[in-house]
Amino acid sequence: MTDQNPIGTIGRLTLATRGADGPGQVELTIRGGRETYTAWSTEPLPAMSTVLVVANRGGRALDVEPWLDLDFGSATGHTHRGST
């Protein structure tokens, strides 16, 4: 695993999660490159869902939650994470 902390990173599921029944796979952009990690979630999430990394289980395993990207800055390429 890289030395960059993935918590707070937004990624995309490349393999659906099954909630308590099993993990999926998430792709993240880390230090300018793409890396894949095992992704766990409390509820099943479909492949291609946008997710937020909320915890690091170690050993390239992460906890993720669904992320709704309110991309108000799409014309400028900026995204907003949460309210200010």
URWO-V622406 format. One record per residue. D_FIRST is the distance of its C-alpha to the first C-alpha in Angstrom with 1 decimal. Layout:
D_FIRST + D_FIRST
This chain:
0.0 + 3.7 + 6.6 + 8.3 + 9.4 + 9.8 + 13.0 + 16.0 + 14.6 + 16.9 + 16.0 + 18.0 + 18.2 + 18.4 + 19.5 + 21.6 + 20.8 + 23.6 + 23.5 + 24.1 + 24.7 + 21.2 + 18.0 + 17.6 + 14.9 + 13.9 + 13.2 + 12.1 + 12.8 + 10.2 + 11.7 + 14.4 + 12.7 + 12.1 + 9.1 + 10.0 + 9.2 + 11.8 + 14.2 + 16.8 + 20.0 + 23.3 + 25.4 + 25.0 + 23.9 + 24.8 + 22.8 + 22.7 + 22.8 + 21.3 + 19.2 + 17.9 + 14.8 + 16.5 + 14.3 + 11.0 + 11.8 + 8.8 + 7.5 + 6.3 + 9.9 + 11.5 + 15.2 + 17.0 + 20.6 + 22.9 + 23.2 + 26.5 + 26.2 + 29.5 + 29.2 + 32.4 + 31.4 + 31.0 + 33.7 + 31.9 + 28.3 + 27.4 + 26.3 + 27.1 + 24.8 + 27.3 + 30.7 + 31.8
